[in-house]
Amino acid sequence: MIIGVPKEIKNNENRVALTPAGAQELVKRGHQVFVQHTAGEGSGFADDDYTAAGAAILPTIEDVYAIAEMIIKVKEPIEPEYKLIKEGQLLFTYFHFASYEPLTKAMVESKSVCLAYETVEKMDRSLPLLVPMSEVAGRMAVQKGANYLEKPLKGRGILLGGVPGVLPAKVLILGGGIVGTQAAWMAAGLGADVTIMDVSIPRMRYLADVMPANVKTMMSNEYNVRDMIKDADLIVGAVLIPGAKAPHLITRDMLKDMKPGTVLVDVAVDQGGCIETCKPTTHENPTYIIDDVVHYCVANMPGAVPYTSTLALTNATLPYAIQLANKGWKKAAQENPELVPGLNVIHGDIVYKAVAEAFDMDYVPVEKYLVD
C-alpha cells in the first residue's frame, strides 16, 4: 500500500503521525511510505531520519495526498486539506466529528473512508488510541492550570501546593476516566486539595483505593457540581462520551458563583467541551476571560509537547496502521472487531451513529460495507 504522512498544519500542531521507526516497520512489510518535507521536524525527526528508514520525502502536502492510498495524520483535516482528499482514500487520524459539522459534511462529500483514532474500541470498551493523548492532556491540564492561576496571567494568585502554614489550592476534576485520573495524580503530586467527580461508583471506589490521601471522590450531579465550584481554584473538565459531544456540566450561569481568577481547563473541548462557555483556542492565544474566570481551552494540548506525544501516540497507532496497510481497511475491520467502531464515514455515508445524530444526518449501519 502507498502510505502518505502529511505535515500537520493546524495552529502550533507539532506532532507527526509516523516516526522513522514506524516508517521502517511499514517499509519492511513491502509498503511505500511518503513523508512530507519537515513533517517530523517539530517532534525532533529530520527528513534524513525517514529516508534512512526507507521512506521517501515529498516537497508539498498536495504531493502527499495525491500519491497516497492511506493518509496517516494526527489531527483532523482542516479546510485547506478538504479539496486534497480523494474518493476512496483511507484517512486514519483523530476526527472528533460530532463537534464540527463542516468537517463531517466535507468528509461525506469527499467519499473517502474515515477511520477515527478516538472511536477504535477494544472488547472491554476501552479506547486504545485515545488513551495515550488523554494521559498527556490530563497531566498537561494541571501543569497549565497551575501556571494560569498566577496573578500576572489573571488567575487568583494562588500556589497549587501551598506552603507550610498556607492552605493549598482546591482542584476540582470533572470525570474520573483517563484524563481525570492523570490530572488527579499531577495535582496531588503538587500538593493540591483534589476532588474527582464521577457518576460511576465502581470507578470512584477504584480511585479511592489508588489515589493518595489528598484526593477525594464525589458523586457528579448538578447539585454537587454547583456546590463544589464555589470554592474551587482550578477546574478541569475531563468528560468523554466516545464519538459524541460532551455534556455541559458547567453552564454559563454557574460562572457567577466562582471566585474571580478561577481557572477552567476543558480537555473535552475538541468534543464540544463539558463547560458551556468553552470554545476551542490555540497555543498561540490559549485563554480568554468571561466573568473574571480564566478559560484555557486549547483543542490540541498534546501538540505543545510533540516529542512525548508523538512517541506515545505512534506506539499505540502503529499496530493498527500495519493491519490496515497489510489487508486494506475492509478486510482489516472484518478480522479485527476493534477497528469496526473506528469507521465513521465510508464512501459518503455516515456509519457511526453518534455522529449522524449530532447533526441530524442520515445514518447507515457499518455492516453494509463489511459484507463480502
N, C-alpha and C positions, 0 to 999 in steps of 0.2 A: 504494500500500500504506500501511496505517496502522502507523507505527513508534513504539514506546514505549521510553523511556530512563529506567529507574528509578534512584533514588539507591541507591548501594551501602550495604548495612547490615552487612557483615562488619566485625569489630573493626578500627578505625583504617584502614579502606579509603577513601582519599580520591580515588581516580581516578574518572573518569567515562567512559562508553563512547563518547560522541559529543561533539565540540567544536561550538561555534557555526558554525564553518566547515564542518564535516561536515553539520550540520543544513541549512545553506544549500544545499549540493550536492544533498541529497535533495529538499528542497522545490522547487528549481527544475526538478527532473525530474518534478514532479507528485505527489510523495508527501506525506503528512501526518506531521509529527513531533510527538510529545507527550513533554515532558520533565518529570520530577517536580520540584516546587519544591525549590530549593537543591541539585539533583543535581550541578551543576558547581562549586559553591562551593569545595570542597576543592581543586580544581585551578585555581582562580582565575577561573572563569567565572560571572558573575552571571546570574540569570534574565533580566534585560533584554538581555543579550548574545544569548540564544537567541530571544527574541521579535523582536529586531531582525533576526535571520537567517530569520525566518518560522516558527519553531516555536511551539507553544502550551505553556503551563505548566499542569500539573495538581497539585492540592494533596497527593495521597496516592499511595503505592505501589499501593494497591488500584485506584485510578482508572486508573493507567498500564497495569497488567496487564489490566484489564477491557476497555479500548478497543483494545489493540494486536493486530495480526496477527503482527508480528515484534517481539520484545524483544531489544534490544542491551544487553549488560552487559559488565562486566569480569570479575568473579569468579562462580563457580558459585552458583546459588540456594542459600540456606540455609533451614533448616526453616520459619521463618515464611512463606517465599515459596512453599513447595510447593503449598499449597492454592489459591494465586492463579493458577497456571498452567492454561491451558485446553487442552482436547483440540484437536489440530491446530495449536496456536500454535507458531511458529518461535522458538526461542531460540538466539541467536548470541552465544557467550561462551566463556570458559575453563571447562572442566568437570573435567578430571582424574578421570574416573570410576573408573579402576582402583584408586584409593587410598581410595575411600569407598563402601562398599556401600549405605548408606541413601539416598544421593543417587541412585545408579543405580536402585534399586528405586522411588524416588519419581517419577523421570522416566519410567520404564516405565509406572507406574500412571497418570500424567497423560495418557498417549497424545499427548504433544507431539512436536515434531520438534526434536531437539537437535543442533546443528551446532557442533562444538568448535573453537575457535581453534587449540588445540595439535596437532590432527591434520590440519589443512589442509596439503596437501603438494604441492610442485612436482615436476615430472618428474625433477629431479636429486636427489630425496629430501629436499631442504631443507624447513624448516618456517617459512614466511614470517611467520606470525602469532605464533610463539613467539620468533623472533629478537629483536625489539625489547625484550621484557621479560627475555629471557636476557642481553642486553647490559647492561641496567640492573642486574639481580640479580648478575651476575658482578662488576661494578665495586663494587656495594654490599657484597658479601661480604667483600672485603678492607678496605673502609672500616670496616665493623662489627667485623671480626676484629681489626683494629689497635686499635680502641677497647677491646674486651673483653680484650685482653692486658694492659691496665693493672691494677696491683695492687688499687686500690680496687674494681674490678669482678671480683675473684677470679682474674684472669689471672696470667701468670708475671712480669709487671712488666718486660717487655722492649719496647724501641722497635723497630718493624718494620725501619727502615732502619739501626739502629745509629748510631754516631758514629765519627769518626776514633779508631782505637785500640781500638774495641769492635765485635765481630762483629755483623752484622745478624741479625734473626730468620730462622728457616727456615720457609718456607711450602710446604706440600705440597698440590697440586691434583689431585684425582682426576677425570680426564676432560678431554680436550683439545678439546671442542666449543666452542660459542659462549660459554657461561658460563665454562668453564675458560680460554679464550683471553683474555677480558676481565679475569678475575681475575688472570691472569698479568701482563697489561700494567700493571694498577694496582699489584700487589705489586712488580713490577720497577721501576716508576717511583718507588716509595718507597724503593728501595734494598735490598729483601729478597733473601735467597738462595732462589730459587724452583725447585721441581721439579714438572713436569707429568707425570702418569702416564696412559697411554692404551694401548689394545690394538691400535690401528691404526698400523702402521709408516709408511704414506704420510702420515698425519696428523702423526705426530711428526717426520717428515722436513720437512714444511712448517713446523711450529712452530720447528724448529731453525734454519730459514732466516730466519724473520721476527722472531724474538724477540731481545732484547738478550742480552749475554753472561752476565748473572746469572740467566738462565732455562735450565734443563737439562730434558731429556726422559728418561723411563724407562718400560720396558715394565710394564704393570699386570698383576700376578698376585698371588696370596695371599702367596707368599714375599716378594716385593719390598715389598708393602704393609706386612706385619708388620715388616719391617726398617726401612722409612722412617719409620713413625710414632713410633719410639723417640726420634728427635731432632727431630721437627717441633714448632714452636711454634704454628703456625696450620695447620689442615687444612680445606680447602674441598671439600665433596662436590659434584661438578658432572656427575653421570652421568644420562643420559636415554635411555630406550627409548620411542619415540613411542607414546603411548596405553596403555602398560603400566607395571606397578610397577617401580621402580628396584631393581637387585640390591643386596644388602648387602655392600659391600666392606670395611667395618669392623664387626666383630661385638662383642658385649658383652665377651667375654673379652679383647679387644685393649686395652681401656681401661687395664688394669693395667700395660701396657708403655709407656704415655705418661707424660711428665713432668707433675707436678702443675701446674695452671694452663694446660695446653694448651687452646687454643680450637678447637672444631669448629663450622663453619658449613655446614649441609646445605641447599644451594639446591634439591635434589631432593625436599625434604620434602613438597611438595604432590603428588608422585607416589609417596609411600610412604617416600622417603628412602633414600640409599645407605649410611647409618650406622644400624646396628640400634637404637641407643639414642636416636635422634632421634624426637621426636614433635612435631606442629605446635604452635607457640607463637604469641603475638600481639605486636604492637608495644607493648602495654601491659605484658606480662610476657614479655619476649623470651628469657630464658635460664633454665637450671636447671643444676645440677651433679650429676654422677654420678662417683664415684671421683676426686674432685678435678679433673675435666675439665669445662670450661665448654661447654655446648651452646647454640648460637644457632640456632633452627630456626623462624624466622618464615616462615609459608607465603605471605605476600603482601608480600615485601620491597619491591618497587617501589611499593607503596602509600604508603610513607613519603616518596617524592619525587614527588608526584602531578602536578605541573606537567610535569616532564620525561617521566614515564611516560605520561601521558595523550596528549601530543602524539606521542610515539614510537609508541604503540600504535595510535592512530587514523590515523596516516599509513599504517599497514600494513593495517588492517581496512576502512577506508572503501571502497576499490575493490571488495572482495567484498560489502560491505553494499549497495552500489549495484546490483550484479548481482542479488543476492537480492531486493531491492525491485523492480527493474525486471521480473524474469522469474518470480519465485516460486522456492522452493528446488528444486523438481524440474527445471524447465527450465534453471535456472542450473547445476545439477550435471550435467545431460546435456550442456550446451555447454562447461562448464569442468571438466575432469577433476581439477583441483586441489581442488575443493570436495568431491568424492566421498568421500575418506577422512575428511573433516571430519564427515560424517554418522555419529553414534554410536548414536542411538536414534530410531526412527521409529514412531509410532503403536503404542507398546507393545512393539516388537521391538528387541532389541539387534543392530545391524548392523555393529558394529566388533568384530572377532574377539578382540582382546586384552582388551577389557572383559568380554565373555562368559566368557572363560577365567579371568579374575581371580577370578570369583565362582561358577564352575561353573554358569552360567546358559545358557539356550538362545541360540544364535546363528542369525540369519537373514541370508543374503547381501544386501548393499545393492541388488544388481541387481534384486531383486524389486520394488523401489519405483521403479526408474528406467526401466522399460519402459513404453511407452505402451499 
